[in-house]
Amino acid sequence: MFYLVSFFVLLALGFHLYRNHVTHRDLARVNVVSFDGEVFHVGRGGVAKRRMDLDAKAGPVQTVVCMPGFLEDMRYFLELYKEADVELILVNSADYHLPFATTHAKSVDWGDNNPYPTSTIEYDAHIVACAVKHLATTDNLIFHGHSRGGAVMLELGKQEPGLVKNAKVVLEAPALPQGRLSGGGEKNFKRVGAYFMPLVFSHNRNISNAALNKMPMMKPPSALKTELIRGLFCAPKNYQIALKNIHNIIEWQGRNQKDLYENFEEISVVVGERDHVLSRRAMIASANMSSRVNVVETKGTNHFISLEKPNYILDAAGL
């Protein structure tokens, strides 16, 4: 009996040590595409600004600032704004791999004094503020945040209300005050999900397209969506960062109230017909707490509306 118990104890210990190794090991950068513009290292995050072919005298008339969601990177917005005649600024989550070539990336000191803990919504909101202050050349601002990026944009309004006062805000399938994960995911995550999540993500780094497209969040599928969602599992520099992110999302949604909406004149919250990542019902209930929020309900969509039905987002942005 002693030997049997000892065997299972050693087995459990070995599994735990392997799980910790998977959680904390450095992950190689996988997602890299070409980008016609400038790339910046800002604090622990990254920022990119697309090059514009405009009349030098006219200059840009609108600036779109984008923040992707949990496990996503800046590539999420490239196809959406490909034809838009705007000054495009993209912000990457802190401690995520940059998806663009970094050979000529510039290290700047804008984010060196970020007062917030890394891997948090608050930290990334500060980077967004720095990017706008140093890169935006117009006062005609459109802020677009997807999923966790929606929470980042609301947090930006809290940190820098003057910066967003007259801006247009598009929150796509966003994490919101008093929002929840889909299907009561908070309870599952707090029980066992947090422990096993790094192992699941590690396994999915090499997931096949066929297996990926069977996931509920992949309906409706498209080639672009499949390509980008496969990259989710390779975005953070390690999976401990992902764990910190999801803990912070749950905590941020539970802690914040409707007063965050009051920092903006008008907000469009664009929700999917279904959402297998965040609770659609909680999302709409949160948005309806403020008269400043316009809820845009969509058809034939899930959590990744920009990849599924992009015209809903472009219409909400007025582009």
RODO-2510 file (C-alpha; in nm, 4 decimals, decimal comma):
residues 319
     n   res          X          Y          Z
     1     m     0,0000     0,0000     0,0000
     2     f     0,2839     0,2368     0,0877
     3     y     0,4500     0,1795    -0,2496
     4     l     0,1225     0,2336    -0,4329
     5     v     0,0586     0,5624    -0,2523
     6     s     0,4185     0,6693    -0,3128
     7     f     0,3810     0,5919    -0,6830
     8     f     0,0724     0,8115    -0,7199
     9     v     0,2304     1,0904    -0,5139
    10     l     0,5360     1,0885    -0,7398
    11     l     0,3122     1,0728    -1,0472
    12     a     0,1134     1,3753    -0,9285
    13     l     0,4319     1,5624    -0,8425
    14     g     0,5784     1,4877    -1,1840
    15     f     0,2612     1,6084    -1,3560
    16     h     0,2616     1,9258    -1,1484
    17     l     0,6261     1,9981    -1,2309
    18     y     0,5545     1,9423    -1,6006
    19     r     0,2536     2,1751    -1,5824
    20     n     0,4684     2,4454    -1,4203
    21     h     0,7328     2,4012    -1,6890
    22     v     0,4703     2,4444    -1,9622
    23     t     0,3274     2,7491    -1,7848
    24     h     0,6516     2,9414    -1,7421
    25     r     0,8684     2,8375    -2,0386
    26     d     0,9501     3,0981    -2,3014
    27     l     0,7531     3,0485    -2,6228
    28     a     0,9004     3,1137    -2,9645
    29     r     0,7445     3,3790    -3,1841
    30     v     0,5348     3,2142    -3,4550
    31     n     0,2969     3,4767    -3,5931
    32     v     0,4906     3,7173    -3,8176
    33     v     0,3526     3,9049    -4,1188
    34     s     0,4731     4,1996    -4,3220
    35     f     0,3608     4,5459    -4,2176
    36     d     0,3954     4,8699    -4,4078
    37     g     0,4593     5,1142    -4,1285
    38     e     0,6471     5,1801    -3,8059
    39     v     0,6715     4,9429    -3,5096
    40     f     0,7523     5,0561    -3,1555
    41     h     0,8461     4,8845    -2,8312
    42     v     0,6502     5,0713    -2,5629
    43     g     0,7119     4,9513    -2,2096
    44     r     0,6304     4,5783    -2,2052
    45     g     0,3963     4,6207    -2,5015
    46     g     0,4102     4,7115    -2,8678
    47     v     0,2536     4,9685    -3,0976
    48     a     0,2383     4,9912    -3,4753
    49     k     0,1367     5,2775    -3,7052
    50     r     0,0478     5,2089    -4,0666
    51     r     0,2138     5,4158    -4,3380
    52     m    -0,0250     5,6391    -4,5293
    53     d    -0,0119     5,7446    -4,8936
    54     l    -0,1806     6,0803    -4,8573
    55     d    -0,1263     6,4262    -4,9916
    56     a     0,1279     6,5752    -4,7531
    57     k    -0,0689     6,8994    -4,7348
    58     a    -0,4006     6,7319    -4,6611
    59     g    -0,2836     6,4809    -4,4054
    60     p    -0,5125     6,2240    -4,2408
    61     v    -0,8575     6,3293    -4,1250
    62     q    -0,9327     6,0414    -3,8893
    63     t    -0,7285     5,8290    -3,6537
    64     v    -0,8390     5,4760    -3,5633
    65     v    -0,6809     5,3226    -3,2518
    66     c    -0,7267     4,9480    -3,2070
    67     m    -0,6768     4,7077    -2,9169
    68     p    -0,7193     4,3312    -2,9681
    69     g    -0,8603     4,0769    -2,7263
    70     f    -0,7289     3,8007    -2,5009
    71     l    -0,4590     3,5972    -2,6800
    72     e    -0,5027     3,8036    -2,9981
    73     d    -0,2463     4,0286    -3,1590
    74     m    -0,2562     4,3337    -3,3829
    75     r    -0,3111     4,1301    -3,6995
    76     y    -0,6779     4,1056    -3,5999
    77     f    -0,7512     4,4500    -3,7480
    78     l    -0,5425     4,4491    -4,0655
    79     e    -0,8022     4,3159    -4,3091
    80     l    -1,0847     4,5172    -4,1523
    81     y    -0,9136     4,8521    -4,2107
    82     k    -0,7223     4,7529    -4,5236
    83     e    -0,9188     4,9873    -4,7489
    84     a    -1,0063     5,2513    -4,4882
    85     d    -0,8519     5,5916    -4,5551
    86     v    -0,7518     5,6513    -4,1945
    87     e    -0,4461     5,6893    -3,9772
    88     l    -0,4284     5,3433    -3,8204
    89     i    -0,2612     5,2845    -3,4830
    90     l    -0,2497     4,9303    -3,3460
    91     v    -0,1631     4,8374    -2,9873
    92     n    -0,0450     4,4916    -2,8792
    93     s    -0,1004     4,3443    -2,5333
    94     a     0,1938     4,3660    -2,2948
    95     d     0,4281     4,0665    -2,2980
    96     y     0,2786     3,9312    -2,6203
    97     h     0,4912     3,8632    -2,9263
    98     l     0,4802     4,1373    -3,1879
    99     p     0,3277     3,9932    -3,5071
   100     f     0,5275     4,2241    -3,7354
   101     a     0,8946     4,2179    -3,8274
   102     t     1,0918     4,3881    -3,5504
   103     t     1,4251     4,4375    -3,7298
   104     h     1,3652     4,8116    -3,7466
   105     a     1,1371     4,8441    -3,4446
   106     k     1,2054     5,1517    -3,2352
   107     s     1,2392     5,1412    -2,8587
   108     v     1,0793     5,4506    -2,7058
   109     d     1,0501     5,5723    -2,3507
   110     w     0,6782     5,6640    -2,3606
   111     g     0,5696     5,3738    -2,1433
   112     d     0,8651     5,3510    -1,9069
   113     n     0,6718     5,4936    -1,6130
   114     n     0,3587     5,2820    -1,6450
   115     p     0,2155     5,2751    -1,2883
   116     y     0,0011     4,9633    -1,3371
   117     p     0,0892     4,5934    -1,2983
   118     t     0,1803     4,4225    -1,6232
   119     s    -0,0579     4,1716    -1,7850
   120     t    -0,3536     4,3840    -1,6754
   121     i    -0,6208     4,5809    -1,8563
   122     e    -0,4978     4,8885    -1,6717
   123     y    -0,1393     4,8482    -1,7954
   124     d    -0,2469     4,8167    -2,1579
   125     a    -0,4835     5,1152    -2,1306
   126     h    -0,1847     5,3267    -2,0276
   127     i     0,0036     5,2101    -2,3383
   128     v    -0,2941     5,3059    -2,5566
   129     a    -0,2894     5,6535    -2,4019
   130     c     0,0840     5,6855    -2,4717
   131     a     0,0347     5,5751    -2,8319
   132     v    -0,2381     5,8327    -2,8932
   133     k    -0,0399     6,1151    -2,7350
   134     h     0,2744     6,0420    -2,9361
   135     l     0,1446     5,9086    -3,2696
   136     a    -0,2018     6,0444    -3,3431
   137     t    -0,1935     6,3491    -3,5691
   138     t    -0,5693     6,4188    -3,5691
   139     d    -0,8247     6,4979    -3,2997
   140     n    -1,0879     6,2963    -3,4848
   141     l    -1,0363     5,9746    -3,2905
   142     i    -1,2090     5,6379    -3,3223
   143     f    -1,1279     5,3803    -3,0538
   144     h    -1,1964     5,0169    -3,1459
   145     g    -1,1518     4,7480    -2,8829
   146     h    -1,2332     4,3804    -2,9298
   147     s    -1,3206     4,1526    -2,6355
   148     r    -1,0600     4,2259    -2,3641
   149     g    -0,9632     4,5225    -2,5797
   150     g    -1,3079     4,6690    -2,5146
   151     a    -1,2335     4,6738    -2,1436
   152     v    -0,8984     4,8374    -2,2212
   153     m    -1,0761     5,1205    -2,4034
   154     l    -1,3191     5,1757    -2,1156
   155     e    -1,0267     5,1766    -1,8743
   156     l    -0,8566     5,4317    -2,1000
   157     g    -1,1551     5,6618    -2,0476
   158     k    -1,1131     5,6269    -1,6731
   159     q    -0,7401     5,7021    -1,6851
   160     e    -0,7554     5,9760    -1,9505
   161     p    -1,1093     6,1192    -1,9734
   162     g    -0,9887     6,4266    -2,1617
   163     l    -0,8304     6,2103    -2,4306
   164     v    -1,1551     6,0319    -2,5185
   165     k    -1,4081     6,3072    -2,4521
   166     n    -1,5027     6,3699    -2,8147
   167     a    -1,3982     6,0336    -2,9565
   168     k    -1,6109     5,7702    -3,1265
   169     v    -1,5900     5,4370    -2,9445
   170     v    -1,6642     5,0945    -3,0931
   171     l    -1,6555     4,8026    -2,8512
   172     e    -1,6765     4,4713    -3,0345
   173     a    -1,8017     4,1713    -2,8338
   174     p    -1,6397     4,3428    -2,5345
   175     a    -1,5548     4,2575    -2,1771
   176     l    -1,7694     4,5051    -1,9831
   177     p    -1,8426     4,6131    -1,6253
   178     q    -2,0472     4,3372    -1,4593
   179     g    -1,9913     4,1151    -1,7618
   180     r    -1,9171     3,7424    -1,7460
   181     l    -1,7493     3,4678    -1,9410
   182     s    -1,9766     3,2542    -2,1543
   183     g    -2,1467     2,9567    -1,9904
   184     g    -2,0501     3,0461    -1,6363
   185     g    -1,6838     3,0170    -1,7258
   186     e    -1,5711     3,1991    -1,4107
   187     k    -1,6661     2,9050    -1,1880
   188     n    -1,4990     2,6485    -1,4119
   189     f    -1,1891     2,8621    -1,4435
   190     k    -1,1567     2,9145    -1,0683
   191     r    -1,2040     2,5447    -0,9957
   192     v    -0,9813     2,3612    -1,2415
   193     g    -0,9575     2,5680    -1,5585
   194     a    -0,6746     2,7882    -1,4396
   195     y    -0,4611     2,4869    -1,3587
   196     f    -0,5091     2,3036    -1,6870
   197     m    -0,5331     2,6018    -1,9214
   198     p    -0,1571     2,6203    -1,9998
   199     l    -0,1605     2,2522    -2,0969
   200     v    -0,4603     2,3013    -2,3248
   201     f    -0,3014     2,6047    -2,4903
   202     s     0,0271     2,4210    -2,5373
   203     h    -0,1538     2,1298    -2,7008
   204     n    -0,3417     2,3676    -2,9309
   205     r    -0,0263     2,5357    -3,0616
   206     n    -0,0234     2,2672    -3,3308
   207     i    -0,3975     2,2183    -3,3688
   208     s    -0,5217     2,1250    -3,7147
   209     n    -0,7627     2,3473    -3,9035
   210     a    -1,0222     2,0700    -3,8962
   211     a    -1,0025     2,0356    -3,5160
   212     l    -1,0017     2,4130    -3,4671
   213     n    -1,3110     2,4647    -3,6795
   214     k    -1,5066     2,2210    -3,4607
   215     m    -1,4819     2,4633    -3,1672
   216     p    -1,8105     2,6481    -3,1019
   217     m    -1,6437     2,9906    -3,1248
   218     m    -1,5381     2,9152    -3,4851
   219     k    -1,8935     2,9198    -3,6205
   220     p    -1,9339     3,0808    -3,8688
   221     p    -1,5915     2,9887    -4,0112
   222     s    -1,3818     3,1593    -4,2750
   223     a    -1,0295     3,1127    -4,4041
   224     l    -0,9120     3,4395    -4,2457
   225     k    -1,0751     3,3568    -3,9140
   226     t    -0,9173     3,0103    -3,9088
   227     e    -0,5741     3,1549    -3,9827
   228     l    -0,5919     3,4193    -3,7105
   229     i    -0,7567     3,2080    -3,4400
   230     r    -0,4925     2,9366    -3,4834
   231     g    -0,2418     3,2025    -3,3835
   232     l    -0,4099     3,2681    -3,0479
   233     f    -0,2217     2,9896    -2,8770
   234     c     0,1142     3,1328    -2,9846
   235     a     0,0585     3,5005    -2,8994
   236     p     0,1787     3,5378    -2,5364
   237     k     0,5450     3,5019    -2,4544
   238     n     0,4518     3,2409    -2,1941
   239     y     0,1283     3,0989    -2,0575
   240     q     0,1709     3,2539    -1,7142
   241     i     0,0930     3,5824    -1,8896
   242     a    -0,2301     3,4320    -2,0243
   243     l    -0,3280     3,3175    -1,6739
   244     k    -0,2694     3,6676    -1,5370
   245     n    -0,4760     3,8113    -1,8221
   246     i    -0,7805     3,5935    -1,7586
   247     h    -0,7675     3,6417    -1,3817
   248     n    -0,7579     4,0175    -1,4409
   249     i    -1,0474     4,0077    -1,6910
   250     i    -1,2717     3,8283    -1,4402
   251     e    -1,1676     4,0595    -1,1573
   252     w    -1,2024     4,3764    -1,3705
   253     q    -1,5507     4,2880    -1,4918
   254     g    -1,6692     4,2124    -1,1393
   255     r    -1,5154     4,5230    -0,9828
   256     n    -1,6244     4,7907    -1,2289
   257     q    -1,9654     4,9545    -1,2598
   258     k    -2,1592     5,1619    -1,5123
   259     d    -1,9757     5,4831    -1,4214
   260     l    -1,7006     5,3822    -1,6673
   261     y    -1,9401     5,4590    -1,9512
   262     e    -1,9805     5,8176    -1,8362
   263     n    -1,6327     5,9133    -1,9590
   264     f    -1,7547     5,8941    -2,3204
   265     e    -2,0166     6,0885    -2,5127
   266     e    -2,1359     5,7872    -2,7081
   267     i    -2,0349     5,4224    -2,7267
   268     s    -2,1375     5,1524    -2,9750
   269     v    -2,1350     4,8021    -2,8282
   270     v    -2,1506     4,5525    -3,1149
   271     v    -2,2629     4,2054    -3,0043
   272     g    -2,2695     3,8760    -3,1904
   273     e    -2,5842     3,6780    -3,2590
   274     r    -2,4163     3,4161    -3,0432
   275     d    -2,1045     3,4459    -2,8312
   276     h    -1,9158     3,1387    -2,7147
   277     v    -1,6452     3,3391    -2,5340
   278     l    -1,8209     3,6105    -2,3308
   279     s    -2,1787     3,6104    -2,2042
   280     r    -2,3950     3,7880    -2,4617
   281     r    -2,6762     3,8370    -2,2091
   282     a    -2,4459     3,9955    -1,9501
   283     m    -2,2887     4,2100    -2,2219
   284     i    -2,6224     4,3565    -2,3277
   285     a    -2,7369     4,4022    -1,9664
   286     s    -2,4192     4,5945    -1,8875
   287     a    -2,4486     4,8140    -2,1965
   288     n    -2,8107     4,8938    -2,1148
   289     m    -2,7074     5,0383    -1,7770
   290     s    -2,6024     5,3601    -1,9511
   291     s    -2,7969     5,5842    -2,1879
   292     r    -2,4666     5,6682    -2,3573
   293     v    -2,4356     5,3169    -2,4977
   294     n    -2,5929     5,2087    -2,8250
   295     v    -2,6223     4,8307    -2,8571
   296     v    -2,5781     4,6993    -3,2125
   297     e    -2,7092     4,3448    -3,2457
   298     t    -2,5770     4,1496    -3,5431
   299     k    -2,6774     3,8419    -3,7424
   300     g    -2,4692     3,5446    -3,8510
   301     t    -2,1964     3,6296    -3,6004
   302     n    -2,0194     3,4946    -3,2944
   303     h    -1,7373     3,6512    -3,0923
   304     f    -1,5132     3,7646    -3,3798
   305     i    -1,7421     4,0031    -3,5655
   306     s    -1,4626     4,1842    -3,7514
   307     l    -1,3665     3,8516    -3,9123
   308     e    -1,7232     3,7310    -3,9626
   309     k    -1,9305     4,0318    -4,0725
   310     p    -1,6906     4,3285    -4,0922
   311     n    -1,9486     4,5737    -4,2255
   312     y    -2,1179     4,5861    -3,8845
   313     i    -1,7968     4,7246    -3,7334
   314     l    -1,7243     4,9649    -4,0169
   315     d    -2,0798     5,0990    -3,9999
   316     a    -2,0529     5,1481    -3,6215
   317     a    -1,7274     5,3378    -3,6773
   318     g    -1,8844     5,5482    -3,9519
   319     l    -1,6318     5,4321    -4,2142
***
